[in-house]
Amino acid sequence: MSAFKFSVGPWNVHAGADSYGPATRNEIDLETKFAKFAEIGFSAVQFHDDDAVPDMNNMTDEEIKEYARGVKKLLDKYGLAAEFVAPRLWMDPHTADGGFMSSRKEDRDYAMWRAYRSIDIARELGCDLIVLWLAREGTLCAESKSPVWATKQLVEAINKMLEYDSTIRICIEPKPNEPIDRSICGTIGHVMAISAATIDPKRVGGNLESAHAILAGLDPAHEIGFALAFDKLFTVHLNDQNSIRYDQDKSFGVENIRAAFNQVKVLVENNYGSKGEYVGLDVKAMRTTSDEDSYEHLKNSLDIFKALEEKVARYDYEYANKLIEERKFEQLEMYTMNLIMGLV
């Protein structure tokens, strides 16, 4: 039995289309996903604003809220909570050059409208967390915008959101590249700096995604630990990544089981979840996956996490500390590997 609560987003069960090929599976409606999430063992659902309210650009503010109330009833039907809402600021023509950092004021105004509506949706869904994945906030052309101006634009946008609702928290999900090649906020360290510059730093934190840390050439467990040291880890997106390629969102632990072990270990050791935080997954099925196996990657990720959680529970800290004191790191490394491999 895990000590953690888990969350997942509707986009994690998808039709298999990518940049180089069409869909390979059928689309699944939202309620069917909710029912399956609850059956698998998830406690909460992550949302983009238009996951909860499709076609929101063509709705009034009140229509958006009303639609979100219907989604809340569906969540309640299956005993699920909403973990967060994230404005999708990378698919609309207004966001071709970024949202908060667009060179055009009308585009920046659109981004703030989506941010405010995301807060409205979160209220209706019963959650207080707004995640910002800054997908296009940066530059494709190095000379197109000043990084100083762009950084200040992000701080200003977050301040406006904090002022719009005094109860919400803002959670930045850093990523160093893709789809933008020069990100303004690429690591948890950047998130900490942005947080400190806002009008209410206690309400601004981070969402560390395993794959994004790897894309930055960093260790996910250390990025998690950095945020935990400052009490800034508001949520996590666990997955895996095969080196510094495109963002793969592989099932948790399938590429580097030791790195996955250490992510679980740092969460356990620091009582992550004791304030209501969820362990979030952001994993996608392979394109070759069949319709009937559309949820297997979610089950696999949960099973691997829970197996590693059990390994952490059996970790012999007394023995490990003795090895550390004696600087017998070769032995410590092999103890860890033997534990992961089930040899001790």
PEFEN-V940930 format. One record per residue. N is the residue number from 0. RES is the residue in three letters. PHI is phi in whole degrees, -180 to 180 (999 if undefined). PSI is psi in whole degrees, -180 to 180 (* if undefined). OMEGA is omega in whole degrees, 0 to 359 (999 if undefined). Layout:
((N & RES & PHI & PSI & OMEGA) (N & RES & PHI & PSI & OMEGA))
This chain:
((0 & MET & 999 & 122 & 182) (1 & SER & -76 & 149 & 175) (2 & ALA & -85 & -3 & 186) (3 & PHE & -108 & 160 & 169) (4 & LYS & -106 & 143 & 187) (5 & PHE & -118 & 149 & 177) (6 & SER & -132 & 162 & 182) (7 & VAL & -155 & 153 & 179) (8 & GLY & -102 & 151 & 178) (9 & PRO & -56 & -30 & 181) (10 & TRP & -69 & -14 & 179) (11 & ASN & -76 & -10 & 170) (12 & VAL & -118 & 106 & 192) (13 & HIS & -137 & 178 & 188) (14 & ALA & -88 & -6 & 174) (15 & GLY & 94 & 1 & 177) (16 & ALA & -69 & 146 & 173) (17 & ASP & -141 & -171 & 184) (18 & SER & -64 & -17 & 188) (19 & TYR & -120 & 7 & 181) (20 & GLY & -168 & 160 & 183) (21 & PRO & -79 & 179 & 179) (22 & ALA & -61 & 148 & 178) (23 & THR & -118 & -6 & 180) (24 & ARG & -135 & 166 & 178) (25 & ASN & -79 & 150 & 174) (26 & GLU & -70 & 150 & 179) (27 & ILE & -121 & 133 & 183) (28 & ASP & -73 & 161 & 189) (29 & LEU & -62 & -45 & 182) (30 & GLU & -64 & -39 & 178) (31 & THR & -61 & -40 & 177) (32 & LYS & -63 & -46 & 179) (33 & PHE & -56 & -47 & 182) (34 & ALA & -60 & -43 & 181) (35 & LYS & -71 & -39 & 177) (36 & PHE & -58 & -46 & 180) (37 & ALA & -64 & -40 & 180) (38 & GLU & -64 & -40 & 182) (39 & ILE & -70 & -32 & 178) (40 & GLY & 125 & 15 & 176) (41 & PHE & -81 & 149 & 180) (42 & SER & -105 & -20 & 186) (43 & ALA & -148 & 161 & 180) (44 & VAL & -119 & 135 & 173) (45 & GLN & -92 & 143 & 182) (46 & PHE & -131 & 138 & 152) (47 & HIS & -81 & 160 & 182) (48 & ASP & -57 & -41 & 182) (49 & ASP & -88 & -1 & 164) (50 & ASP & -68 & -41 & 181) (51 & ALA & -80 & -39 & 184) (52 & VAL & -132 & 86 & 177) (53 & PRO & -62 & 151 & 177) (54 & ASP & 60 & 30 & 184) (55 & MET & -65 & -24 & 179) (56 & ASN & -62 & -24 & 182) (57 & ASN & -103 & 17 & 180) (58 & MET & -115 & 155 & 171) (59 & THR & -77 & 167 & 179) (60 & ASP & -59 & -40 & 181) (61 & GLU & -71 & -37 & 177) (62 & GLU & -63 & -37 & 178) (63 & ILE & -62 & -46 & 180) (64 & LYS & -64 & -41 & 181) (65 & GLU & -63 & -43 & 179) (66 & TYR & -63 & -42 & 180) (67 & ALA & -62 & -34 & 178) (68 & ARG & -63 & -35 & 177) (69 & GLY & -67 & -38 & 177) (70 & VAL & -66 & -37 & 178) (71 & LYS & -61 & -38 & 178) (72 & LYS & -64 & -38 & 177) (73 & LEU & -65 & -42 & 177) (74 & LEU & -59 & -46 & 180) (75 & ASP & -61 & -37 & 181) (76 & LYS & -59 & -35 & 183) (77 & TYR & -106 & 12 & 177) (78 & GLY & 68 & 31 & 182) (79 & LEU & -108 & 149 & 172) (80 & ALA & -103 & 165 & 169) (81 & ALA & -96 & 128 & 179) (82 & GLU & -85 & -48 & 182) (83 & PHE & -157 & 167 & 172) (84 & VAL & -126 & 136 & 181) (85 & ALA & -124 & 121 & 176) (86 & PRO & -64 & 131 & 180) (87 & ARG & -89 & 99 & 186) (88 & LEU & -112 & 45 & 180) (89 & TRP & -146 & -1 & 184) (90 & MET & -109 & -19 & 184) (91 & ASP & -87 & 148 & 176) (92 & PRO & -54 & -30 & 178) (93 & HIS & -63 & -20 & 186) (94 & THR & -110 & 20 & 179) (95 & ALA & -60 & -32 & 180) (96 & ASP & -111 & 27 & 185) (97 & GLY & 98 & 172 & 179) (98 & GLY & -107 & -78 & 180) (99 & PHE & -63 & -25 & 184) (100 & MET & -111 & 15 & 179) (101 & SER & -61 & 148 & 178) (102 & SER & -74 & -10 & 181) (103 & ARG & -110 & 132 & 183) (104 & LYS & -62 & -39 & 182) (105 & GLU & -63 & -32 & 177) (106 & ASP & -73 & -39 & 177) (107 & ARG & -64 & -37 & 177) (108 & ASP & -64 & -40 & 177) (109 & TYR & -62 & -44 & 180) (110 & ALA & -61 & -40 & 178) (111 & MET & -68 & -36 & 177) (112 & TRP & -61 & -45 & 178) (113 & ARG & -64 & -38 & 179) (114 & ALA & -64 & -45 & 179) (115 & TYR & -64 & -41 & 180) (116 & ARG & -67 & -32 & 176) (117 & SER & -63 & -38 & 177) (118 & ILE & -65 & -42 & 177) (119 & ASP & -59 & -45 & 180) (120 & ILE & -64 & -43 & 179) (121 & ALA & -60 & -42 & 177) (122 & ARG & -57 & -47 & 183) (123 & GLU & -67 & -31 & 180) (124 & LEU & -84 & -8 & 177) (125 & GLY & 85 & 26 & 177) (126 & CYS & -126 & 162 & 184) (127 & ASP & -119 & 10 & 186) (128 & LEU & -109 & 127 & 175) (129 & ILE & -115 & 120 & 180) (130 & VAL & -98 & 133 & 175) (131 & LEU & -112 & 104 & 167) (132 & TRP & -93 & 113 & 190) (133 & LEU & -88 & 64 & 191) (134 & ALA & -57 & -46 & 184) (135 & ARG & -116 & 19 & 180) (136 & GLU & -89 & 93 & 183) (137 & GLY & 167 & -145 & 182) (138 & THR & -138 & 148 & 166) (139 & LEU & -97 & -28 & 176) (140 & CYS & -116 & 118 & 189) (141 & ALA & -56 & -34 & 183) (142 & GLU & -89 & 2 & 187) (143 & SER & -75 & -23 & 177) (144 & LYS & -157 & 146 & 179) (145 & SER & -73 & 132 & 176) (146 & PRO & -64 & -26 & 176) (147 & VAL & -68 & -51 & 178) (148 & TRP & -60 & -45 & 183) (149 & ALA & -63 & -42 & 179) (150 & THR & -62 & -43 & 179) (151 & LYS & -66 & -32 & 176) (152 & GLN & -64 & -41 & 179) (153 & LEU & -64 & -45 & 179) (154 & VAL & -61 & -42 & 179) (155 & GLU & -63 & -42 & 179) (156 & ALA & -63 & -44 & 179) (157 & ILE & -64 & -41 & 178) (158 & ASN & -60 & -41 & 179) (159 & LYS & -63 & -39 & 178) (160 & MET & -67 & -41 & 178) (161 & LEU & -63 & -36 & 178) (162 & GLU & -74 & -32 & 181) (163 & TYR & -64 & -36 & 180) (164 & ASP & -144 & 117 & 185) (165 & SER & -77 & -3 & 183) (166 & THR & -106 & -15 & 185) (167 & ILE & -83 & 158 & 175) (168 & ARG & -117 & 145 & 180) (169 & ILE & -108 & 131 & 185) (170 & CYS & -127 & 113 & 182) (171 & ILE & -90 & 130 & 177) (172 & GLU & -103 & 100 & 187) (173 & PRO & -77 & 148 & 175) (174 & LYS & -153 & 134 & 188) (175 & PRO & -78 & -23 & 184) (176 & ASN & -162 & 177 & 177) (177 & GLU & 58 & 111 & 8) (178 & PRO & -83 & -10 & 176) (179 & ILE & -91 & 153 & 182) (180 & ASP & -102 & -15 & 175) (181 & ARG & -130 & 91 & 183) (182 & SER & -77 & 146 & 176) (183 & ILE & -81 & -26 & 185) (184 & CYS & -137 & 83 & 193) (185 & GLY & -96 & -14 & 185) (186 & THR & -142 & 170 & 177) (187 & ILE & -62 & -32 & 176) (188 & GLY & -61 & -42 & 175) (189 & HIS & -62 & -41 & 179) (190 & VAL & -59 & -43 & 180) (191 & MET & -62 & -41 & 180) (192 & ALA & -66 & -44 & 178) (193 & ILE & -61 & -45 & 180) (194 & SER & -56 & -46 & 183) (195 & ALA & -64 & -24 & 183) (196 & ALA & -88 & -8 & 183) (197 & THR & -85 & 172 & 183) (198 & ILE & -76 & -16 & 180) (199 & ASP & -146 & 76 & 185) (200 & PRO & -56 & -29 & 180) (201 & LYS & -63 & -22 & 182) (202 & ARG & -100 & 11 & 180) (203 & VAL & -125 & 124 & 180) (204 & GLY & -145 & -156 & 186) (205 & GLY & -130 & 158 & 171) (206 & ASN & -121 & 108 & 183) (207 & LEU & -89 & 123 & 174) (208 & GLU & -104 & 131 & 183) (209 & SER & -53 & -52 & 185) (210 & ALA & -63 & -37 & 181) (211 & HIS & -66 & -38 & 177) (212 & ALA & -63 & -43 & 180) (213 & ILE & -63 & -40 & 178) (214 & LEU & -62 & -27 & 177) (215 & ALA & -86 & 2 & 181) (216 & GLY & 76 & 22 & 184) (217 & LEU & -115 & 165 & 179) (218 & ASP & -91 & 124 & 183) (219 & PRO & -57 & -41 & 181) (220 & ALA & -64 & -37 & 179) (221 & HIS & -71 & -37 & 175) (222 & GLU & -65 & -41 & 175) (223 & ILE & -61 & -47 & 181) (224 & GLY & -63 & -37 & 179) (225 & PHE & -61 & -45 & 179) (226 & ALA & -66 & -40 & 179) (227 & LEU & -63 & -36 & 181) (228 & ALA & -61 & -27 & 180) (229 & PHE & -106 & 10 & 182) (230 & ASP & 57 & 42 & 185) (231 & LYS & -120 & 8 & 179) (232 & LEU & -90 & 95 & 183) (233 & PHE & -81 & -28 & 175) (234 & THR & -164 & 172 & 177) (235 & VAL & -134 & 155 & 171) (236 & HIS & -121 & 100 & 182) (237 & LEU & -90 & 135 & 175) (238 & ASN & -164 & -160 & 177) (239 & ASP & -145 & 168 & 192) (240 & GLN & -152 & 134 & 177) (241 & ASN & -93 & 87 & 175) (242 & SER & 66 & -165 & 186) (243 & ILE & -91 & 78 & 179) (244 & ARG & -118 & -152 & 169) (245 & TYR & -70 & 164 & 181) (246 & ASP & -70 & 111 & 190) (247 & GLN & -95 & -27 & 181) (248 & ASP & 53 & 47 & 179) (249 & LYS & -74 & 162 & 178) (250 & SER & -56 & 144 & 185) (251 & PHE & -59 & 127 & 173) (252 & GLY & 86 & -1 & 187) (253 & VAL & -79 & -19 & 180) (254 & GLU & -100 & -43 & 184) (255 & ASN & -138 & 93 & 186) (256 & ILE & -68 & -32 & 178) (257 & ARG & -68 & -42 & 177) (258 & ALA & -62 & -39 & 177) (259 & ALA & -64 & -43 & 177) (260 & PHE & -55 & -45 & 183) (261 & ASN & -72 & -26 & 173) (262 & GLN & -67 & -45 & 177) (263 & VAL & -64 & -42 & 182) (264 & LYS & -59 & -46 & 182) (265 & VAL & -69 & -31 & 176) (266 & LEU & -68 & -45 & 180) (267 & VAL & -63 & -48 & 185) (268 & GLU & -63 & -26 & 184) (269 & ASN & -110 & 19 & 174) (270 & ASN & 56 & 34 & 174) (271 & TYR & -59 & 137 & 182) (272 & GLY & 101 & -16 & 183) (273 & SER & -70 & -17 & 177) (274 & LYS & -104 & 16 & 179) (275 & GLY & 95 & 5 & 181) (276 & GLU & -68 & 150 & 177) (277 & TYR & -103 & 152 & 165) (278 & VAL & -89 & 108 & 182) (279 & GLY & -94 & 144 & 172) (280 & LEU & -105 & 144 & 169) (281 & ASP & -134 & 80 & 186) (282 & VAL & -127 & 147 & 182) (283 & LYS & -126 & 145 & 177) (284 & ALA & -71 & 151 & 174) (285 & MET & -65 & 152 & 181) (286 & ARG & -60 & -27 & 183) (287 & THR & -79 & -5 & 182) (288 & THR & -68 & 139 & 181) (289 & SER & -83 & 167 & 178) (290 & ASP & -57 & -44 & 184) (291 & GLU & -69 & -17 & 179) (292 & ASP & -106 & 22 & 187) (293 & SER & -61 & -21 & 183) (294 & TYR & -110 & 2 & 185) (295 & GLU & -63 & -37 & 181) (296 & HIS & -65 & -30 & 176) (297 & LEU & -71 & -47 & 178) (298 & LYS & -60 & -44 & 181) (299 & ASN & -61 & -43 & 181) (300 & SER & -64 & -43 & 177) (301 & LEU & -63 & -44 & 181) (302 & ASP & -62 & -42 & 180) (303 & ILE & -67 & -44 & 179) (304 & PHE & -59 & -48 & 183) (305 & LYS & -67 & -36 & 177) (306 & ALA & -64 & -41 & 179) (307 & LEU & -72 & -33 & 175) (308 & GLU & -60 & -40 & 178) (309 & GLU & -67 & -37 & 176) (310 & LYS & -63 & -43 & 179) (311 & VAL & -62 & -39 & 179) (312 & ALA & -62 & -28 & 181) (313 & ARG & -96 & 1 & 181) (314 & TYR & -63 & 127 & 184) (315 & ASP & -88 & 92 & 184) (316 & TYR & -68 & -34 & 179) (317 & GLU & -63 & -46 & 179) (318 & TYR & -67 & -43 & 180) (319 & ALA & -62 & -42 & 180) (320 & ASN & -66 & -34 & 177) (321 & LYS & -64 & -44 & 178) (322 & LEU & -64 & -39 & 179) (323 & ILE & -65 & -44 & 180) (324 & GLU & -60 & -37 & 181) (325 & GLU & -89 & 1 & 182) (326 & ARG & 57 & 37 & 177) (327 & LYS & -95 & 70 & 187) (328 & PHE & -75 & -27 & 175) (329 & GLU & -62 & -44 & 179) (330 & GLN & -67 & -39 & 179) (331 & LEU & -63 & -42 & 180) (332 & GLU & -62 & -43 & 181) (333 & MET & -72 & -33 & 174) (334 & TYR & -61 & -45 & 180) (335 & THR & -62 & -45 & 181) (336 & MET & -66 & -40 & 178) (337 & ASN & -64 & -38 & 178) (338 & LEU & -63 & -47 & 181) (339 & ILE & -63 & -38 & 182) (340 & MET & -82 & -3 & 178) (341 & GLY & 80 & 23 & 182) (342 & LEU & -95 & -10 & 174) (343 & VAL & -132 & * & 999))
